[in-house]
Amino acid sequence: MTPQPDGEAERAASADTSGPQAPIVARQAAGIYGLIVTAAVIASAGGQLRTAALVVAVFVTLVVYWLAEEYARLGEHASAGHLPTWPSIRSALAVKWPMVSASYLPLLALVGARLLGASAPAAAYFALSLTVVMLTYYGWSAGRASGLRGGALLLMTAAASALGLLMILLKIVIAHLH
């Protein structure tokens, strides 16, 4: 591999992160991923864990996924004979932080619902419902930033919504199996 100035290796490694919209698209993708992981943890543990433990479980899970994604990117570069610089790593971590920060609103909704007297399962469903709304917005926003229009934009938005709805279905199945 020929030496490349900082940043060019990252752009060359992934077509999804090239061009002037790259940080926006990467942030939106990270946010979608973070919301899906948030929903999966809430769906699977929302009725079994105390609220504080559930919030910690979601947050720690997301931080691990966030770090693992960057570690995998480092491994990809190492196998190609090029390690990114520390500033490049910090920048990549910052771009992907929405994977973690996307959980803030659903977790606040979860805690708020519990403080207002909702049961643990009801609070989990409330947080999951908000997550579906957020996924719908993120899907639409990511599609628009990628230049999608018409049916393609509708499909992108519907797919993001469907992922959130699948998490609600998972919660229902787990509740009935428990």
DAGI-V727311 format. One record per residue. N is the residue number from 1. SS is DSSP state (@ for helix, = for strand, . for the rest). Layout:
# DAGI-V727311
n:N ss:SS
n:N ss:SS
This chain:
# DAGI-V727311
n:1 ss:.
n:2 ss:.
n:3 ss:.
n:4 ss:.
n:5 ss:.
n:6 ss:.
n:7 ss:.
n:8 ss:@
n:9 ss:@
n:10 ss:@
n:11 ss:@
n:12 ss:@
n:13 ss:@
n:14 ss:.
n:15 ss:@
n:16 ss:@
n:17 ss:@
n:18 ss:.
n:19 ss:.
n:20 ss:.
n:21 ss:.
n:22 ss:@
n:23 ss:@
n:24 ss:@
n:25 ss:@
n:26 ss:@
n:27 ss:@
n:28 ss:@
n:29 ss:@
n:30 ss:@
n:31 ss:@
n:32 ss:@
n:33 ss:@
n:34 ss:@
n:35 ss:@
n:36 ss:@
n:37 ss:@
n:38 ss:@
n:39 ss:@
n:40 ss:@
n:41 ss:@
n:42 ss:@
n:43 ss:@
n:44 ss:@
n:45 ss:@
n:46 ss:.
n:47 ss:.
n:48 ss:.
n:49 ss:.
n:50 ss:.
n:51 ss:@
n:52 ss:@
n:53 ss:@
n:54 ss:@
n:55 ss:@
n:56 ss:@
n:57 ss:@
n:58 ss:@
n:59 ss:@
n:60 ss:@
n:61 ss:@
n:62 ss:@
n:63 ss:@
n:64 ss:@
n:65 ss:@
n:66 ss:@
n:67 ss:@
n:68 ss:@
n:69 ss:@
n:70 ss:@
n:71 ss:@
n:72 ss:@
n:73 ss:@
n:74 ss:@
n:75 ss:@
n:76 ss:@
n:77 ss:@
n:78 ss:@
n:79 ss:@
n:80 ss:.
n:81 ss:.
n:82 ss:.
n:83 ss:.
n:84 ss:.
n:85 ss:.
n:86 ss:@
n:87 ss:@
n:88 ss:@
n:89 ss:@
n:90 ss:@
n:91 ss:@
n:92 ss:@
n:93 ss:@
n:94 ss:@
n:95 ss:@
n:96 ss:@
n:97 ss:.
n:98 ss:@
n:99 ss:@
n:100 ss:@
n:101 ss:@
n:102 ss:.
n:103 ss:@
n:104 ss:@
n:105 ss:@
n:106 ss:@
n:107 ss:@
n:108 ss:@
n:109 ss:@
n:110 ss:@
n:111 ss:@
n:112 ss:@
n:113 ss:@
n:114 ss:@
n:115 ss:@
n:116 ss:.
n:117 ss:.
n:118 ss:.
n:119 ss:.
n:120 ss:@
n:121 ss:@
n:122 ss:@
n:123 ss:@
n:124 ss:@
n:125 ss:@
n:126 ss:@
n:127 ss:@
n:128 ss:@
n:129 ss:@
n:130 ss:@
n:131 ss:@
n:132 ss:@
n:133 ss:@
n:134 ss:@
n:135 ss:@
n:136 ss:@
n:137 ss:@
n:138 ss:@
n:139 ss:@
n:140 ss:@
n:141 ss:@
n:142 ss:@
n:143 ss:@
n:144 ss:@
n:145 ss:@
n:146 ss:.
n:147 ss:.
n:148 ss:.
n:149 ss:.
n:150 ss:@
n:151 ss:@
n:152 ss:@
n:153 ss:@
n:154 ss:@
n:155 ss:@
n:156 ss:@
n:157 ss:@
n:158 ss:@
n:159 ss:@
n:160 ss:@
n:161 ss:@
n:162 ss:@
n:163 ss:@
n:164 ss:@
n:165 ss:@
n:166 ss:@
n:167 ss:@
n:168 ss:@
n:169 ss:@
n:170 ss:@
n:171 ss:@
n:172 ss:@
n:173 ss:@
n:174 ss:@
n:175 ss:@
n:176 ss:@
n:177 ss:@
n:178 ss:.
